[in-house]
Amino acid sequence: MPDNLSSELVKSFSYLGLTNYEARAYIALLQRHPVNGHEISRMSGVPGPKIYETLGRLAVKGLVTPLQTDPVTYEPLPYAEFLKYKQGELNNNIRFLQENLGKLVTTESPHMVWRITGYGALMIKAAEIIDKSEREILASFWEDQAGDIAGSLARAVARGVKVNSMQFGPGIINVGTVFRHVLLDTIYQRHGNEMILVADNNCGFFMNLMPGGEWEGYWTANPGVIRMVTNYIRHDIYVNKLIDRFREIIFAEYGPQLEGLINLD
């Protein structure tokens, strides 16, 4: 198994409650079984003095079963069964928290700006914001993100939400009123991999791909931030409407990449 895959699997198992040694031993057993403790130690890299203690903990958790052989060998619980159990456990815990956390006395934090990392988590939050919208959505996004929120935007339009979007890239999704951003290399360099969203003028969201390849973003109910984000999208729409209407004049004045307009030097 490639080292990078093995390390990622161990990391993922840690989120499900396994220690580093437990995850490594279980992964090794999934690849070859039944085998004895010495072989598991060799395959997994778990030190010999720690392997039987590790296998004992895995047995208590129901992830391995010791067989009545000489020497004792071990059989792993099929990973599909393990994941199914963990999925049920997670769903039960989430349901419990949803039903009971609201009983606590809490205060809202409307002025906070909350950070999210990871493309998947960011798109889940964006879809949630769109799905909860009731009146109006203002969004700016690239073709790569369009497919991930297309369903949520279509549902919003179907329930009567007004959707205005500024879309980047050669392809678009036809939902609500669509404005297309001028396609230039300079635009890609300065604003590539960004997505901005405002819903009902009370929830704002923005994300981008950071140098080095990590996605991060923020969401907030802060009125000042929402106003700033709303104005940013609206002014981008204003500028592109002007470029579309007076294209020949503007490009003749500012250059084929609009460098005379974009550069502030």
Summary of the structure (lengths in Angstrom):
residues: 265
radius of gyration: 26.3
end to end distance: 52.7
largest distance: 87.3
contacts: 730
relative contact order: 0.08
helix: 54%
strand: 20%
